[in-house]
Amino acid sequence: MIPEDEARKKTGERPNGVVDLDAKRSMVPRSPNHEHELASLVAASKQIASMAEPTKLTPEELDAKKIIYPEMADHSVIDSFRELRTKLTQLARGENQITMITSVCPRGGSTHVALNLAAAFSLDESKTSLLIDCNLRNPGLHDRLYLDPEYGLTDFLEKEVVGIDSIIYATGIHRLRLIPVGRRREAASEFFTSLRMKAFLDVLKRRYPDRHIFVDAPPVGSSADARILSHLCDRSILVVPYGRVLESQVFSAVDALGEDKLAGVILNK
């Protein structure tokens, strides 16, 4: 097992280092004294802001994988994700909700959007982001982050590892953590319909109140996985690849996710 603080040391092999878009926990105050609560919140914010990264990704590596960062040359890209962050924050109303990102079809750009949206939230020094790779048949987030993880989500759900900390990895991006897929499985839906999966997500929300949680899901048009996951998450975002799908496919995807859970649609050029 790799506890989260040890996982910060395992960022994996990093080879020599681009997709387009249109563990410190919060210290929850327990004292009724207002000044004590305020002091606790300030201390928590300082801890989050100073979260250690064992190895920080370089600008060249971030550019190579098309991951946003404050000093990047094309500010229009990072500004787009910051605008998305603002809208999602408004929808959350102060809560750390779980947001699922899926696409209409394979290679539609949902992984790119999920990663950069999580990176945008981690720019806030008072918050952290947790990204969960639920694309069991075609995982890709660990490769984008130059990671070679030992354990992941499937290992935890099958009780081959004990403790959530053992599957949370530092990413080389400040305040952004990843739960990778783990060993590949074909029967993905069996994992997502399990009571252990629901309990897992519930625990993540309660245990890490300072973290915004993002789920990178398989395409909604190619399997039932995204539809199942949408019921476990607080909201969904649908990524539509420009010029690659029919209008009828988009409407079918929206119906599959449910309009009550759909936070919005992103056009990926």
C-alpha positions as CSV (number, residue, x, y, z in Angstrom):
1,M,0.0,0.0,0.0
2,I,1.1,3.5,-0.6
3,P,-0.4,6.1,1.8
4,E,-1.1,9.5,0.3
5,D,1.9,11.1,2.0
6,E,4.1,8.3,0.6
7,A,2.4,8.5,-2.8
8,R,3.6,12.0,-3.1
9,K,7.0,10.5,-3.4
10,K,6.0,8.2,-6.3
11,T,5.4,10.4,-9.2
12,G,6.8,7.7,-11.6
13,E,9.1,7.8,-14.5
14,R,8.8,11.1,-16.4
15,P,9.8,11.0,-20.1
16,N,10.8,14.1,-22.0
17,G,7.9,15.9,-22.5
18,V,-0.4,19.5,-26.1
19,V,-6.2,19.1,-26.9
20,D,-8.3,22.1,-27.4
21,L,-11.3,23.5,-25.5
22,D,-14.0,26.0,-27.1
23,A,-2.6,15.6,1.4
24,K,-3.6,18.0,3.4
25,R,-7.2,17.9,4.5
26,S,-9.3,20.9,5.6
27,M,-9.3,21.3,9.3
28,V,-13.0,21.4,10.0
29,P,-13.6,23.7,13.0
30,R,-15.4,22.0,15.9
31,S,-15.4,24.7,18.6
32,P,-18.4,26.9,18.9
33,N,-16.0,29.8,19.5
34,H,-16.1,32.0,16.3
35,E,-12.5,33.2,16.7
36,H,-11.2,29.7,17.1
37,E,-13.1,28.6,14.0
38,L,-11.7,31.5,12.0
39,A,-8.1,30.6,13.2
40,S,-8.7,27.0,12.2
41,L,-9.9,28.0,8.7
42,V,-6.9,30.3,8.3
43,A,-4.5,27.5,9.3
44,A,-6.2,25.1,7.0
45,S,-5.9,27.5,4.1
46,K,-2.2,27.9,4.8
47,Q,-1.7,24.1,4.9
48,I,-3.5,23.7,1.6
49,A,-1.5,26.5,-0.1
50,S,1.7,24.9,1.0
51,M,0.9,21.3,0.0
52,A,4.2,19.7,-1.0
53,E,4.7,18.3,-4.5
54,P,7.6,15.7,-4.6
55,T,8.2,16.5,-8.2
56,K,6.8,19.5,-10.0
57,L,6.0,19.2,-13.7
58,T,7.9,21.7,-15.8
59,P,6.3,24.2,-18.2
60,E,7.6,22.1,-21.1
61,E,6.0,18.9,-19.8
62,L,2.7,20.7,-19.2
63,D,2.8,22.2,-22.7
64,A,3.5,18.8,-24.1
65,K,0.4,17.3,-22.5
66,K,-1.7,20.5,-23.1
67,I,-2.3,21.1,-19.3
68,I,-3.0,24.6,-18.2
69,Y,-0.8,26.6,-15.9
70,P,-0.6,30.3,-14.9
71,E,2.4,31.2,-17.0
72,M,1.3,29.5,-20.2
73,A,1.6,31.5,-23.4
74,D,-2.0,31.1,-24.6
75,H,-4.0,32.9,-21.9
76,S,-7.3,32.3,-23.8
77,V,-7.2,28.6,-22.9
78,I,-6.6,29.1,-19.2
79,D,-9.2,31.9,-19.1
80,S,-11.8,29.5,-20.6
81,F,-11.2,27.0,-17.9
82,R,-11.2,29.7,-15.2
83,E,-14.6,30.8,-16.5
84,L,-15.9,27.2,-16.3
85,R,-14.5,27.0,-12.8
86,T,-16.5,30.2,-11.8
87,K,-19.7,28.8,-13.2
88,L,-19.3,25.4,-11.5
89,T,-18.4,27.1,-8.2
90,Q,-21.6,29.1,-8.4
91,L,-23.6,25.9,-9.0
92,A,-22.0,24.2,-6.1
93,R,-23.0,27.0,-3.6
94,G,-20.0,26.4,-1.4
95,E,-20.1,22.6,-1.4
96,N,-17.4,20.2,-2.7
97,Q,-19.6,18.4,-5.3
98,I,-18.6,15.5,-7.5
99,T,-18.6,16.5,-11.2
100,M,-18.5,13.8,-13.9
101,I,-17.1,14.7,-17.3
102,T,-18.0,12.5,-20.3
103,S,-18.1,12.9,-24.1
104,V,-20.6,11.9,-26.8
105,C,-18.2,9.6,-28.5
106,P,-14.7,8.0,-28.1
107,R,-11.8,10.4,-28.3
108,G,-14.2,13.3,-27.8
109,G,-11.9,15.3,-25.4
110,S,-13.5,14.5,-22.1
111,T,-10.2,13.5,-20.5
112,H,-8.6,16.7,-21.6
113,V,-11.4,18.7,-20.2
114,A,-11.5,16.8,-16.9
115,L,-7.8,17.2,-16.3
116,N,-7.7,20.9,-17.1
117,L,-10.9,21.6,-15.2
118,A,-9.3,20.0,-12.1
119,A,-6.1,21.9,-12.7
120,A,-8.1,25.2,-12.9
121,F,-9.7,24.5,-9.5
122,S,-6.3,23.7,-8.0
123,L,-5.2,27.2,-8.9
124,D,-7.2,28.3,-5.9
125,E,-4.7,28.2,-3.0
126,S,-7.5,27.5,-0.5
127,K,-8.8,24.4,-2.3
128,T,-7.6,21.2,-3.7
129,S,-8.7,19.0,-6.7
130,L,-9.1,15.3,-6.8
131,L,-9.4,13.6,-10.3
132,I,-10.7,10.0,-10.5
133,D,-10.1,8.0,-13.7
134,C,-13.2,5.9,-14.2
135,N,-12.5,5.0,-17.9
136,L,-11.7,1.4,-17.0
137,R,-11.4,0.2,-20.6
138,N,-9.2,3.0,-21.9
139,P,-7.5,4.9,-19.0
140,G,-5.2,7.7,-19.9
141,L,-4.8,10.2,-17.0
142,H,-1.8,8.5,-15.4
143,D,0.1,8.7,-18.8
144,R,-0.8,12.4,-19.2
145,L,0.6,13.1,-15.7
146,Y,3.8,11.0,-16.2
147,L,2.7,8.6,-13.5
148,D,3.3,4.8,-13.1
149,P,0.9,4.0,-10.3
150,E,1.0,0.8,-8.3
151,Y,-2.6,0.7,-7.2
152,G,-5.8,2.3,-8.3
153,L,-9.6,2.4,-8.1
154,T,-10.3,-1.2,-9.1
155,D,-7.8,-2.5,-6.6
156,F,-9.6,-0.6,-3.8
157,L,-13.0,-1.7,-4.9
158,E,-11.9,-5.3,-5.0
159,K,-10.4,-4.9,-1.5
160,E,-6.9,-5.7,-2.7
161,V,-5.7,-2.5,-0.9
162,V,-7.0,-1.0,2.3
163,G,-7.4,2.7,2.8
164,I,-8.2,5.4,0.3
165,D,-4.9,7.1,0.9
166,S,-3.2,4.1,-0.8
167,I,-4.7,5.0,-4.2
168,I,-4.3,8.8,-4.1
169,Y,-1.2,10.1,-6.0
170,A,0.5,13.4,-6.2
171,T,0.5,14.7,-9.8
172,G,3.3,17.3,-10.1
173,I,0.6,20.0,-10.2
174,H,0.1,22.0,-7.0
175,R,-3.0,20.8,-5.0
176,L,-4.1,18.3,-7.6
177,R,-4.4,14.6,-6.8
178,L,-5.2,11.6,-8.9
179,I,-6.9,8.3,-8.3
180,P,-5.9,6.2,-11.3
181,V,-7.9,3.2,-12.7
182,G,-5.6,0.5,-11.3
183,R,-5.6,-2.9,-13.0
184,R,-7.8,-2.9,-16.1
185,R,-11.2,-4.5,-16.0
186,E,-13.7,-5.2,-18.8
187,A,-16.8,-5.5,-16.6
188,A,-16.7,-1.8,-15.6
189,S,-20.4,-1.5,-14.9
190,E,-20.1,-4.1,-12.1
191,F,-17.7,-1.9,-10.2
192,F,-19.9,1.2,-10.6
193,T,-23.1,-0.4,-9.6
194,S,-21.5,-1.8,-6.4
195,L,-22.4,-0.4,-3.0
196,R,-18.7,-0.1,-2.3
197,M,-18.4,2.4,-5.2
198,K,-21.2,4.6,-3.8
199,A,-19.8,4.4,-0.3
200,F,-16.3,5.3,-1.7
201,L,-17.6,8.5,-3.3
202,D,-19.6,9.4,-0.2
203,V,-16.5,9.0,1.9
204,L,-14.4,11.2,-0.4
205,K,-16.9,14.1,-0.1
206,R,-17.1,13.9,3.6
207,R,-13.4,13.2,4.3
208,Y,-12.0,15.9,2.0
209,P,-14.3,18.9,2.3
210,D,-11.7,21.2,0.7
211,R,-11.5,19.1,-2.4
212,H,-13.4,19.5,-5.7
213,I,-13.9,16.0,-7.1
214,F,-13.9,15.2,-10.8
215,V,-14.7,11.9,-12.5
216,D,-13.4,11.2,-15.9
217,A,-16.0,8.8,-17.4
218,P,-16.2,6.8,-20.6
219,P,-18.1,8.2,-23.5
220,V,-21.8,8.1,-22.9
221,G,-22.6,7.0,-26.4
222,S,-20.5,3.8,-26.3
223,S,-21.4,2.2,-23.0
224,A,-23.7,2.3,-20.0
225,D,-20.8,3.3,-17.6
226,A,-21.3,7.1,-17.9
227,R,-25.0,6.7,-17.3
228,I,-24.4,4.7,-14.2
229,L,-21.8,7.1,-12.9
230,S,-24.0,10.1,-13.5
231,H,-26.4,8.8,-10.8
232,L,-23.5,8.6,-8.3
233,C,-22.2,12.1,-9.1
234,D,-23.8,15.5,-8.3
235,R,-23.7,16.8,-11.8
236,S,-22.4,16.0,-15.3
237,I,-20.6,17.9,-18.1
238,L,-21.0,16.7,-21.7
239,V,-18.1,17.3,-24.1
240,V,-19.1,17.5,-27.8
241,P,-16.3,17.1,-30.4
242,Y,-16.8,19.8,-33.0
243,G,-17.8,18.4,-36.4
244,R,-17.6,14.8,-35.4
245,V,-21.1,13.9,-34.2
246,L,-24.7,14.5,-35.3
247,E,-27.2,16.7,-33.5
248,S,-29.3,13.6,-32.7
249,Q,-26.3,12.0,-31.0
250,V,-25.9,15.0,-28.7
251,F,-29.6,15.0,-27.8
252,S,-29.4,11.2,-27.1
253,A,-26.4,11.8,-24.8
254,V,-28.2,14.6,-22.9
255,D,-31.3,12.3,-22.4
256,A,-29.0,9.5,-21.2
257,L,-27.4,11.7,-18.6
258,G,-30.6,13.4,-17.5
259,E,-31.2,17.1,-17.8
260,D,-31.5,17.5,-14.0
261,K,-27.9,16.4,-13.6
262,L,-26.4,18.1,-16.6
263,A,-24.4,21.2,-15.7
264,G,-23.6,22.1,-19.3
265,V,-22.2,21.2,-22.7
266,I,-18.7,22.0,-23.8
267,L,-17.7,22.2,-27.5
268,N,-14.3,20.7,-28.0
269,K,-12.7,22.0,-31.2
